[in-house]
Amino acid sequence: KNEFGIKYIKGRVAEVQEDPEILAQQFFIRHLRKNAEAAQALNELGREMDEFEDLAPVVYEHRCVDGRAHGTGARGLPPRAETVFMMRTEGLKADTSPANEPFWARAYGAVRYALANKPGTPPLYMPLAHEGTEGSGCAAHHEDRRKALEEAKAKANVIAGKFPGTQMYPVYGMMNTDDMSTSLFFPNGENISAQELIH
C-alpha cells in the first residue's frame, strides 16, 4: 500500500481504502504543511538573508518559463529578495528592441536600484538557458543545447552593447535541470561550472 491507502498487486490497483475526496484532503494538508515548514525555514534565515542582500550584487535574471528551470518545488523568490529582477520567456526568446518594455524596464530598474543602493557595484544580467541529460532539454530549442546556449549568449551581447560593464555586467549560463548545477560564461572568456565543483 502506498501513502494514499492504495493497494497494488503486480503494478495494478487492487483496492482503494478511502474515497477520493478524503485522499485529496490528505494530499492538500501535506502540501500546505510543507509550505508552512518552508516559510518557517525562510523566516529563521532572516538575518542571513539580510546579510546576503547587503553583500550580493543586484541581479537581473532571465530564465525560460519551463518550471524545471526554477528548481524542484520552487515557488519564486523569498519575500526579501528585492535585489533580484526576474524575466521569464520561452527559451529566453524575447524581442530586444526598445518596443519590449518589460525586458528593458527590468534592465533599467536593476541599474537604478544598484546605483541607489549599491554604488560602485554594477548589477549582473544573467540569461540562463537550461538542459537535461537524464530529463529533456529546452523544448523551445528542440532540446538542442547549442541553440539554447547561443540564445543566452545573444541576450548577454545585447545588454553588453547597451550598457558599459560599469553599469551592468552580463554573465550568461546553462543550468542542468537534473541536478540544478549552473555553468556561467563571462565576457573575458572564463567560465565556472558548478557541476565540476559538485563532482
Phi and psi in degrees as GROMACS dihedral restraints (atoms count N, CA, C in turn):
[ dihedral_restraints ]
;  ai    aj    ak    al  type     phi  dphi    fc
    3     4     5     6     1   -95.3    20    10
    4     5     6     7     1  -174.0    20    10
    6     7     8     9     1   -66.9    20    10
    7     8     9    10     1   -13.5    20    10
    9    10    11    12     1   -96.3    20    10
   10    11    12    13     1     6.2    20    10
   12    13    14    15     1    80.7    20    10
   13    14    15    16     1    18.8    20    10
   15    16    17    18     1   -97.6    20    10
   16    17    18    19     1   128.7    20    10
   18    19    20    21     1   -99.8    20    10
   19    20    21    22     1   130.2    20    10
   21    22    23    24     1  -111.3    20    10
   22    23    24    25     1   139.7    20    10
   24    25    26    27     1  -128.6    20    10
   25    26    27    28     1   120.2    20    10
   27    28    29    30     1    51.4    20    10
   28    29    30    31     1    43.7    20    10
   30    31    32    33     1    79.0    20    10
   31    32    33    34     1     0.6    20    10
   33    34    35    36     1  -113.8    20    10
   34    35    36    37     1   149.1    20    10
   36    37    38    39     1   -68.5    20    10
   37    38    39    40     1   124.0    20    10
   39    40    41    42     1   -98.1    20    10
   40    41    42    43     1   -40.7    20    10
   42    43    44    45     1  -158.1    20    10
   43    44    45    46     1   151.4    20    10
   45    46    47    48     1  -120.1    20    10
   46    47    48    49     1   119.3    20    10
   48    49    50    51     1   -83.4    20    10
   49    50    51    52     1   -18.8    20    10
   51    52    53    54     1  -124.7    20    10
   52    53    54    55     1   154.8    20    10
   54    55    56    57     1   -76.9    20    10
   55    56    57    58     1   158.1    20    10
   57    58    59    60     1   -57.2    20    10
   58    59    60    61     1   -32.7    20    10
   60    61    62    63     1   -64.2    20    10
   61    62    63    64     1   -42.1    20    10
   63    64    65    66     1   -66.9    20    10
   64    65    66    67     1   -40.7    20    10
   66    67    68    69     1   -61.5    20    10
   67    68    69    70     1   -41.8    20    10
   69    70    71    72     1   -63.3    20    10
   70    71    72    73     1   -42.5    20    10
   72    73    74    75     1   -60.6    20    10
   73    74    75    76     1   -44.9    20    10
   75    76    77    78     1   -62.3    20    10
   76    77    78    79     1   -41.0    20    10
   78    79    80    81     1   -60.6    20    10
   79    80    81    82     1   -48.7    20    10
   81    82    83    84     1   -66.8    20    10
   82    83    84    85     1   -34.5    20    10
   84    85    86    87     1   -63.4    20    10
   85    86    87    88     1   -44.4    20    10
   87    88    89    90     1   -63.7    20    10
   88    89    90    91     1   -41.1    20    10
   90    91    92    93     1   -62.4    20    10
   91    92    93    94     1   -46.2    20    10
   93    94    95    96     1   -65.4    20    10
   94    95    96    97     1   -37.1    20    10
   96    97    98    99     1   -62.8    20    10
   97    98    99   100     1   -42.6    20    10
   99   100   101   102     1   -62.8    20    10
  100   101   102   103     1   -41.9    20    10
  102   103   104   105     1   -62.3    20    10
  103   104   105   106     1   -41.5    20    10
  105   106   107   108     1   -64.6    20    10
  106   107   108   109     1   -40.4    20    10
  108   109   110   111     1   -65.4    20    10
  109   110   111   112     1   -40.5    20    10
  111   112   113   114     1   -65.2    20    10
  112   113   114   115     1   -40.9    20    10
  114   115   116   117     1   -63.5    20    10
  115   116   117   118     1   -40.5    20    10
  117   118   119   120     1   -65.1    20    10
  118   119   120   121     1   -41.9    20    10
  120   121   122   123     1   -62.0    20    10
  121   122   123   124     1   -42.1    20    10
  123   124   125   126     1   -63.2    20    10
  124   125   126   127     1   -41.1    20    10
  126   127   128   129     1   -63.1    20    10
  127   128   129   130     1   -39.4    20    10
  129   130   131   132     1   -69.6    20    10
  130   131   132   133     1   -22.1    20    10
  132   133   134   135     1   -90.7    20    10
  133   134   135   136     1    11.8    20    10
  135   136   137   138     1   -51.4    20    10
  136   137   138   139     1   -47.4    20    10
  138   139   140   141     1   -64.0    20    10
  139   140   141   142     1   -43.9    20    10
  141   142   143   144     1   -63.9    20    10
  142   143   144   145     1   -39.2    20    10
  144   145   146   147     1   -67.1    20    10
  145   146   147   148     1   -38.2    20    10
  147   148   149   150     1   -63.0    20    10
  148   149   150   151     1   -42.1    20    10
  150   151   152   153     1   -65.3    20    10
  151   152   153   154     1   -42.4    20    10
  153   154   155   156     1   -61.8    20    10
  154   155   156   157     1   -42.8    20    10
  156   157   158   159     1   -63.3    20    10
  157   158   159   160     1   -35.9    20    10
  159   160   161   162     1   -65.6    20    10
  160   161   162   163     1   -36.4    20    10
  162   163   164   165     1   -93.1    20    10
  163   164   165   166     1   -30.1    20    10
  165   166   167   168     1   -77.7    20    10
  166   167   168   169     1   149.5    20    10
  168   169   170   171     1   -74.4    20    10
  169   170   171   172     1   163.6    20    10
  171   172   173   174     1   -70.0    20    10
  172   173   174   175     1   142.1    20    10
  174   175   176   177     1  -128.5    20    10
  175   176   177   178     1   130.3    20    10
  177   178   179   180     1  -104.8    20    10
  178   179   180   181     1   104.5    20    10
  180   181   182   183     1  -105.6    20    10
  181   182   183   184     1   130.8    20    10
  183   184   185   186     1  -119.4    20    10
  184   185   186   187     1   117.0    20    10
  186   187   188   189     1  -128.3    20    10
  187   188   189   190     1   165.6    20    10
  189   190   191   192     1   -69.9    20    10
  190   191   192   193     1   154.8    20    10
  192   193   194   195     1   -72.6    20    10
  193   194   195   196     1   -14.3    20    10
  195   196   197   198     1   -56.2    20    10
  196   197   198   199     1   125.5    20    10
  198   199   200   201     1   -58.5    20    10
  199   200   201   202     1   -27.7    20    10
  201   202   203   204     1   -64.8    20    10
  202   203   204   205     1   -25.3    20    10
  204   205   206   207     1   -77.0    20    10
  205   206   207   208     1     1.2    20    10
  207   208   209   210     1  -117.9    20    10
  208   209   210   211     1    11.8    20    10
  210   211   212   213     1    92.2    20    10
  211   212   213   214     1   149.2    20    10
  213   214   215   216     1   -69.3    20    10
  214   215   216   217     1   123.0    20    10
  216   217   218   219     1    71.9    20    10
  217   218   219   220     1     6.8    20    10
  219   220   221   222     1   -68.7    20    10
  220   221   222   223     1   143.8    20    10
  222   223   224   225     1  -127.1    20    10
  223   224   225   226     1    54.7    20    10
  225   226   227   228     1    86.0    20    10
  226   227   228   229     1  -158.4    20    10
  228   229   230   231     1  -105.9    20    10
  229   230   231   232     1   156.3    20    10
  231   232   233   234     1   -57.4    20    10
  232   233   234   235     1   152.2    20    10
  234   235   236   237     1   -60.7    20    10
  235   236   237   238     1   -23.1    20    10
  237   238   239   240     1   -87.7    20    10
  238   239   240   241     1    -0.6    20    10
  240   241   242   243     1   -77.7    20    10
  241   242   243   244     1    64.0    20    10
  243   244   245   246     1   -75.6    20    10
  244   245   246   247     1   -14.4    20    10
  246   247   248   249     1   -91.4    20    10
  247   248   249   250     1     5.6    20    10
  249   250   251   252     1  -114.5    20    10
  250   251   252   253     1   122.7    20    10
  252   253   254   255     1  -106.2    20    10
  253   254   255   256     1   124.2    20    10
  255   256   257   258     1  -108.4    20    10
  256   257   258   259     1   142.6    20    10
  258   259   260   261     1  -134.2    20    10
  259   260   261   262     1   132.0    20    10
  261   262   263   264     1  -128.5    20    10
  262   263   264   265     1   122.1    20    10
  264   265   266   267     1  -139.4    20    10
  265   266   267   268     1   160.9    20    10
  267   268   269   270     1   -66.0    20    10
  268   269   270   271     1   113.9    20    10
  270   271   272   273     1    62.5    20    10
  271   272   273   274     1    23.3    20    10
  273   274   275   276     1    67.6    20    10
  274   275   276   277     1     7.0    20    10
  276   277   278   279     1   -71.3    20    10
  277   278   279   280     1   128.8    20    10
  279   280   281   282     1  -162.1    20    10
  280   281   282   283     1   142.5    20    10
  282   283   284   285     1   -68.2    20    10
  283   284   285   286     1   126.1    20    10
  285   286   287   288     1  -106.3    20    10
  286   287   288   289     1    17.4    20    10
  288   289   290   291     1   -75.0    20    10
  289   290   291   292     1   164.2    20    10
  291   292   293   294     1   -59.0    20    10
  292   293   294   295     1   -17.0    20    10
  294   295   296   297     1   -69.8    20    10
  295   296   297   298     1   -20.7    20    10
  297   298   299   300     1   -84.6    20    10
  298   299   300   301     1    83.6    20    10
  300   301   302   303     1   -60.2    20    10
  301   302   303   304     1   -44.1    20    10
  303   304   305   306     1   -58.8    20    10
  304   305   306   307     1   -40.9    20    10
  306   307   308   309     1   -61.2    20    10
  307   308   309   310     1   -50.3    20    10
  309   310   311   312     1   -78.4    20    10
  310   311   312   313     1   -29.0    20    10
  312   313   314   315     1   -61.8    20    10
  313   314   315   316     1   -39.9    20    10
  315   316   317   318     1   -67.8    20    10
  316   317   318   319     1   -40.1    20    10
  318   319   320   321     1   -62.2    20    10
  319   320   321   322     1   -51.7    20    10
  321   322   323   324     1   -67.0    20    10
  322   323   324   325     1   -33.8    20    10
  324   325   326   327     1   -62.5    20    10
  325   326   327   328     1   -42.1    20    10
  327   328   329   330     1   -65.3    20    10
  328   329   330   331     1   -41.0    20    10
  330   331   332   333     1   -64.5    20    10
  331   332   333   334     1   -46.0    20    10
  333   334   335   336     1   -62.9    20    10
  334   335   336   337     1   -43.6    20    10
  336   337   338   339     1   -62.7    20    10
  337   338   339   340     1   -42.4    20    10
  339   340   341   342     1   -64.8    20    10
  340   341   342   343     1   -42.7    20    10
  342   343   344   345     1   -60.9    20    10
  343   344   345   346     1   -39.4    20    10
  345   346   347   348     1   -78.7    20    10
  346   347   348   349     1   -33.8    20    10
  348   349   350   351     1  -114.0    20    10
  349   350   351   352     1   -19.0    20    10
  351   352   353   354     1  -139.5    20    10
  352   353   354   355     1    60.7    20    10
  354   355   356   357     1   -56.4    20    10
  355   356   357   358     1   136.3    20    10
  357   358   359   360     1    89.3    20    10
  358   359   360   361     1    -8.9    20    10
  360   361   362   363     1  -120.5    20    10
  361   362   363   364     1   102.6    20    10
  363   364   365   366     1   -68.8    20    10
  364   365   366   367     1   151.0    20    10
  366   367   368   369     1   -71.2    20    10
  367   368   369   370     1   155.9    20    10
  369   370   371   372     1   -95.2    20    10
  370   371   372   373     1   139.5    20    10
  372   373   374   375     1  -106.2    20    10
  373   374   375   376     1   120.5    20    10
  375   376   377   378     1  -125.6    20    10
  376   377   378   379     1    92.5    20    10
  378   379   380   381     1   -81.9    20    10
  379   380   381   382     1   120.0    20    10
  381   382   383   384     1  -113.9    20    10
  382   383   384   385     1   111.5    20    10
  384   385   386   387     1   -77.6    20    10
  385   386   387   388     1   173.2    20    10
  387   388   389   390     1  -142.5    20    10
  388   389   390   391     1   154.3    20    10
  390   391   392   393     1  -144.5    20    10
  391   392   393   394     1   169.9    20    10
  393   394   395   396     1  -153.0    20    10
  394   395   396   397     1   136.4    20    10
  396   397   398   399     1   -98.1    20    10
  397   398   399   400     1   -40.6    20    10
  399   400   401   402     1   -79.5    20    10
  400   401   402   403     1   -40.4    20    10
  402   403   404   405     1   -93.5    20    10
  403   404   405   406     1  -159.1    20    10
  405   406   407   408     1  -101.7    20    10
  406   407   408   409     1   165.1    20    10
  408   409   410   411     1   -88.0    20    10
  409   410   411   412     1  -159.3    20    10
  411   412   413   414     1   -76.2    20    10
  412   413   414   415     1   118.9    20    10
  414   415   416   417     1   -64.1    20    10
  415   416   417   418     1   -32.4    20    10
  417   418   419   420     1   -64.0    20    10
  418   419   420   421     1   -21.2    20    10
  420   421   422   423     1  -115.1    20    10
  421   422   423   424     1    21.3    20    10
  423   424   425   426     1    54.0    20    10
  424   425   426   427     1    37.2    20    10
  426   427   428   429     1    61.4    20    10
  427   428   429   430     1    24.8    20    10
  429   430   431   432     1   -93.2    20    10
  430   431   432   433     1   106.4    20    10
  432   433   434   435     1   -57.2    20    10
  433   434   435   436     1   -43.7    20    10
  435   436   437   438     1   -61.4    20    10
  436   437   438   439     1   -45.2    20    10
  438   439   440   441     1   -65.6    20    10
  439   440   441   442     1   -39.4    20    10
  441   442   443   444     1   -63.1    20    10
  442   443   444   445     1   -43.5    20    10
  444   445   446   447     1   -68.9    20    10
  445   446   447   448     1   -36.4    20    10
  447   448   449   450     1   -62.2    20    10
  448   449   450   451     1   -37.0    20    10
  450   451   452   453     1   -63.7    20    10
  451   452   453   454     1   -43.0    20    10
  453   454   455   456     1   -63.0    20    10
  454   455   456   457     1   -43.7    20    10
  456   457   458   459     1   -64.5    20    10
  457   458   459   460     1   -39.3    20    10
  459   460   461   462     1   -62.1    20    10
  460   461   462   463     1   -40.9    20    10
  462   463   464   465     1   -65.9    20    10
  463   464   465   466     1   -40.1    20    10
  465   466   467   468     1   -62.8    20    10
  466   467   468   469     1   -38.6    20    10
  468   469   470   471     1   -66.4    20    10
  469   470   471   472     1   -35.7    20    10
  471   472   473   474     1   -61.7    20    10
  472   473   474   475     1   -46.3    20    10
  474   475   476   477     1   -65.2    20    10
  475   476   477   478     1   -41.5    20    10
  477   478   479   480     1   -61.9    20    10
  478   479   480   481     1   -33.3    20    10
  480   481   482   483     1   -75.9    20    10
  481   482   483   484     1   -20.0    20    10
  483   484   485   486     1   -94.1    20    10
  484   485   486   487     1   -39.5    20    10
  486   487   488   489     1  -119.9    20    10
  487   488   489   490     1   137.1    20    10
  489   490   491   492     1   -67.8    20    10
  490   491   492   493     1   156.9    20    10
  492   493   494   495     1   -57.6    20    10
  493   494   495   496     1   -21.1    20    10
  495   496   497   498     1   -77.5    20    10
  496   497   498   499     1   -15.7    20    10
  498   499   500   501     1  -100.9    20    10
  499   500   501   502     1   -38.6    20    10
  501   502   503   504     1  -156.0    20    10
  502   503   504   505     1   132.8    20    10
  504   505   506   507     1  -109.7    20    10
  505   506   507   508     1   115.6    20    10
  507   508   509   510     1   -86.3    20    10
  508   509   510   511     1   131.2    20    10
  510   511   512   513     1  -136.4    20    10
  511   512   513   514     1   112.1    20    10
  513   514   515   516     1   -98.0    20    10
  514   515   516   517     1   164.7    20    10
  516   517   518   519     1  -158.5    20    10
  517   518   519   520     1   176.9    20    10
  519   520   521   522     1  -131.6    20    10
  520   521   522   523     1   126.6    20    10
  522   523   524   525     1  -105.2    20    10
  523   524   525   526     1   133.9    20    10
  525   526   527   528     1   -93.5    20    10
  526   527   528   529     1   112.5    20    10
  528   529   530   531     1   -75.7    20    10
  529   530   531   532     1    -4.2    20    10
  531   532   533   534     1   -72.8    20    10
  532   533   534   535     1   -43.4    20    10
  534   535   536   537     1  -125.0    20    10
  535   536   537   538     1     4.3    20    10
  537   538   539   540     1    64.7    20    10
  538   539   540   541     1    18.4    20    10
  540   541   542   543     1   -78.2    20    10
  541   542   543   544     1   153.2    20    10
  543   544   545   546     1  -129.7    20    10
  544   545   546   547     1   138.9    20    10
  546   547   548   549     1  -108.3    20    10
  547   548   549   550     1   131.4    20    10
  549   550   551   552     1  -113.5    20    10
  550   551   552   553     1   139.5    20    10
  552   553   554   555     1  -119.4    20    10
  553   554   555   556     1   123.4    20    10
  555   556   557   558     1   -99.9    20    10
  556   557   558   559     1   157.6    20    10
  558   559   560   561     1   -58.4    20    10
  559   560   561   562     1   -27.9    20    10
  561   562   563   564     1   -83.4    20    10
  562   563   564   565     1     5.0    20    10
  564   565   566   567     1    95.6    20    10
  565   566   567   568     1   -10.6    20    10
  567   568   569   570     1   -77.9    20    10
  568   569   570   571     1   157.1    20    10
  570   571   572   573     1  -144.6    20    10
  571   572   573   574     1   156.8    20    10
  573   574   575   576     1  -126.1    20    10
  574   575   576   577     1   130.8    20    10
  576   577   578   579     1  -115.8    20    10
  577   578   579   580     1   113.8    20    10
  579   580   581   582     1   -65.6    20    10
  580   581   582   583     1   -29.6    20    10
  582   583   584   585     1   -63.8    20    10
  583   584   585   586     1   -39.8    20    10
  585   586   587   588     1   -66.4    20    10
  586   587   588   589     1   -35.9    20    10
  588   589   590   591     1   -67.0    20    10
  589   590   591   592     1   -37.7    20    10
  591   592   593   594     1   -67.0    20    10
  592   593   594   595     1   -44.1    20    10
